[in-house]
């Protein structure tokens, strides 16, 4: 894991937390989709790092 994928994973956690505060199914799904997108990007970054520190 590099700094970029770690950042993306932290953003996913934040999106998950926001999803828990939403009141409609539509907005909950939207934030869960955002979190999943961050996780997918982090997995891709781990598989093919674009940044090494």
C-alpha positions as CSV (number, residue, x, y, z in Angstrom):
1,X,0.0,0.0,0.0
2,X,1.3,3.4,-0.8
3,X,0.2,6.9,0.3
4,X,-2.2,7.4,-2.6
5,X,-4.1,4.1,-2.0
6,X,-4.1,4.8,1.8
7,X,-5.7,8.2,1.1
8,X,-8.3,6.6,-1.2
9,X,-9.2,4.0,1.5
10,X,-9.5,6.8,4.1
11,X,-11.9,8.6,1.8
12,X,-14.0,5.4,1.5
13,X,-14.3,5.3,5.3
14,X,-15.5,8.9,5.3
15,X,-18.1,8.2,2.6
16,X,-19.3,5.2,4.7
17,X,-19.7,7.4,7.7
18,X,-21.7,10.0,5.7
19,X,-23.9,7.3,4.3
20,X,-24.9,6.4,7.8
21,X,-26.2,9.9,8.4
22,X,-28.3,10.0,5.2
23,X,-32.1,9.6,5.5
24,X,-33.2,8.4,2.1
25,X,-32.3,5.2,0.4
26,X,-31.2,7.1,-2.7
27,X,-28.6,9.2,-0.8
28,X,-27.5,6.3,1.2
29,X,-26.9,4.3,-2.0
30,X,-25.1,7.3,-3.6
31,X,-22.6,7.5,-0.7
32,X,-22.1,3.8,-0.5
33,X,-21.4,3.8,-4.3
34,X,-18.8,6.6,-3.7
35,X,-17.1,4.6,-1.0
36,X,-17.0,1.5,-3.3
37,X,-15.5,3.6,-6.0
38,X,-12.7,4.8,-3.7
39,X,-12.0,1.2,-2.6
40,X,-11.9,0.0,-6.3
41,X,-9.5,2.8,-7.1
42,X,-7.3,1.9,-4.1
43,X,-7.2,-1.7,-5.1
44,X,-6.1,-0.7,-8.6
45,X,-3.5,1.6,-7.2
46,X,-2.2,-1.2,-5.0
47,X,-2.0,-3.6,-8.0
48,X,-0.3,-1.0,-10.2
49,X,1.3,1.8,-8.1
50,X,1.6,5.2,-9.7
51,X,3.4,6.7,-6.7
52,X,6.3,5.3,-4.7
53,X,7.6,6.9,-1.6
